[in-house]
Amino acid sequence: MKFIVKLYPEIMMKSKPVRLRFTKMLESNIRNVLKKVDESVTVVKQWDRIMVGVPQDKPELLDPVGERLTCIPGIATVARVNEYGFETVHDIYLHTLKAFGDELAGKTFCVRVKRSGQHDFTSIDVEKYVGGGLNQHTDAVGVKLKNPEITVNLEINNDKLYLVEKKVPGLGGFPMATQEDVLSLISGGFDSGVSSFQFIKKGARTHYCFFNLGGAQHEIGVKQVAYHLWKTYGESHKVKFVTIPFESVVAEILERIDHGLMGVILKRCMMRAASRVAERMGVQALVTGESLGQVSSQTLTNLNVIDRCTDTLILRPLITMDKQDIINESRKIGTEDFAKSMPEYCGVISQRPTVKAVLAKVEAEELKFSPDLLDKVLEAAEVIDIREIPKAMDTKVTETETVSSVAAEQVVLDIRAPEEEERRPLQVAGAEVQHIPFFKLSSAFAELDSSKTYLLYCERGVMSKLQALYLLEQGYQNVKVYRP
Ligand SMILES: Nc1ncnc2c1ncn2[C@@H]1O[C@H](COP(=O)(O)OP(=O)(O)OP(=O)(O)O)[C@@H](O)[C@H]1O
């Protein structure tokens, strides 16, 4: 049993040397991926196709091999075929009759032939001969050229006949690593999963950069998304996953930066940091999941102000896509469920963000940052080979306890951002409430009376959970989440 892998048509239109290079790359990528399914699978490049062979005695490999092939960039179609030798058109008919005869009973059908090589017959001759024979010698209802119930697909390549059992579309795009590398900013949400995928599909080795805004749980979630994308679509080439601890940047933004500009300035900080990481890695472009008008920071004015912070090329493949289409795409590529469960950060971004940031104002605000802020977070960045992620997943995930009432010796810690707390102050009858915004919590917690238990509170219960996890991971046992 074999698979005929056809190259994406855009590759076929390229000049001969480029086409050869792309085909060679695809052959080696397929080999790299399939050797992980089984070493016995063979991969052989031909001029316009790649033949993948599965040993006769290992039929259990057919499904996994077929599935992996549909996820490799640069492939137009994957056809599962049986191979036969032949001498005459009548031989072709006999093989086809044997393979399809029973299946045609009670059905309309047509025969489609693709032929390459030198023969004394044309594809149409074969279609007529085989179609006529099947019509006479089976219980088929008859030949129907338009919308038949069964299409009998044959491929003839020199002295070989291939009867197509099943043909499915491939991923399209270009073979991995035919384009230069990119660094994709990934947050685990719907958008950045899809934007990363689009570059993988386009043949760019896609490395990942994640800014941790607080909490090991979020980091684990994002790593899982990135690993899924790489393992499913980009496994032929290894890539890096970079984590940059950004809690201190968020803390300074919340403490020092004008409200309306917080979102734009956070993005500029991300782009600056990512550019420096990219430069170190020799990568020339950043990828984001931003989409025009989707949130306030994504107006053209704001995107323009964001872009002014770096010379590095910033690519936004989703810029004109509708949110629903992005969600649909995430479902197709298998990132939807991850994205759904990804936490959103209550209070990280300001309440009334500007949609028309002014560059001069933004630059003036940024002077309020500690001068070595980015240097410090970049020093603390962690770069790992993406293949290490499953090992990291083995580490035990800490669980938090959530309570809805306050007992004696327990203090409610309201960790919301100051303006949120001012707008809706929290009062809990009979209980002590303290206010420590989440961005100060990790440093302030050590100063608290350790004989008491602290119940963390925020509006949606997401940030409180993340912060509780963080503190538990730091070894503090006296922390719970408070959801009244
Ligand atoms: N914590 C983060 N780490 C890495 N990149 C991020 C992070 N937050 C945002 N980004 C990048 O900025 C883009 C826009 O983020 P934003 O939060 O404005 O929109 P979003 O719709 O929530 O994006 P997503 O669905 O990808 O989370 C993301 O698609 C991603 O590329």
The ligand as an SDF file (V2000), in Angstrom:
LIG
                    3D

 31 33  0  0  0  0  0  0  0  0999 V2000
    1.0320   37.2380   27.2450 N   0  0  0  0  0  0  0  0  0  0  0  0
    1.3460   37.2860   25.9650 C   0  0  0  0  0  0  0  0  0  0  0  0
    2.4330   36.6250   25.5060 N   0  0  0  0  0  0  0  0  0  0  0  0
    2.7680   36.6530   24.1890 C   0  0  0  0  0  0  0  0  0  0  0  0
    2.0770   37.3370   23.2650 N   0  0  0  0  0  0  0  0  0  0  0  0
    0.9930   38.0180   23.6620 C   0  0  0  0  0  0  0  0  0  0  0  0
    0.5700   38.0380   25.0240 C   0  0  0  0  0  0  0  0  0  0  0  0
   -0.5320   38.8010   25.0980 N   0  0  0  0  0  0  0  0  0  0  0  0
   -0.7810   39.2340   23.8430 C   0  0  0  0  0  0  0  0  0  0  0  0
    0.1310   38.7760   22.9700 N   0  0  0  0  0  0  0  0  0  0  0  0
    0.2140   39.0080   21.5040 C   0  0  0  0  0  0  0  0  0  0  0  0
   -0.5400   40.1560   21.1780 O   0  0  0  0  0  0  0  0  0  0  0  0
   -1.6520   39.7720   20.3480 C   0  0  0  0  0  0  0  0  0  0  0  0
   -2.8730   40.6050   20.6980 C   0  0  0  0  0  0  0  0  0  0  0  0
   -3.1820   40.3740   22.0370 O   0  0  0  0  0  0  0  0  0  0  0  0
   -4.4980   40.9460   22.6820 P   0  0  0  0  0  0  0  0  0  0  0  0
   -4.4990   40.5000   24.0920 O   0  0  0  0  0  0  0  0  0  0  0  0
   -4.5710   42.3980   22.3780 O   0  0  0  0  0  0  0  0  0  0  0  0
   -5.6140   40.2700   21.8040 O   0  0  0  0  0  0  0  0  0  0  0  0
   -6.3140   38.8460   21.9340 P   0  0  0  0  0  0  0  0  0  0  0  0
   -7.4630   38.9200   21.0120 O   0  0  0  0  0  0  0  0  0  0  0  0
   -6.6140   38.5310   23.3690 O   0  0  0  0  0  0  0  0  0  0  0  0
   -5.2200   37.8240   21.3790 O   0  0  0  0  0  0  0  0  0  0  0  0
   -5.1770   36.2430   21.6400 P   0  0  0  0  0  0  0  0  0  0  0  0
   -6.5180   35.6750   21.2440 O   0  0  0  0  0  0  0  0  0  0  0  0
   -4.0620   35.7440   20.7800 O   0  0  0  0  0  0  0  0  0  0  0  0
   -4.9100   36.0690   23.1210 O   0  0  0  0  0  0  0  0  0  0  0  0
   -1.8470   38.2870   20.6060 C   0  0  0  0  0  0  0  0  0  0  0  0
   -2.5040   37.6630   19.5230 O   0  0  0  0  0  0  0  0  0  0  0  0
   -0.4230   37.8350   20.7650 C   0  0  0  0  0  0  0  0  0  0  0  0
    0.2100   37.6890   19.5090 O   0  0  0  0  0  0  0  0  0  0  0  0
  1  2  1  0
  2  3  1  0
  2  7  2  0
  3  4  2  0
  4  5  1  0
  5  6  2  0
  6  7  1  0
  6 10  1  0
  7  8  1  0
  8  9  2  0
  9 10  1  0
 10 11  1  0
 11 12  1  0
 11 30  1  0
 12 13  1  0
 13 14  1  0
 13 28  1  0
 14 15  1  0
 15 16  1  0
 16 17  2  0
 16 18  1  0
 16 19  1  0
 19 20  1  0
 20 21  2  0
 20 22  1  0
 20 23  1  0
 23 24  1  0
 24 25  2  0
 24 26  1  0
 24 27  1  0
 28 29  1  0
 28 30  1  0
 30 31  1  0
M  END
$$$$
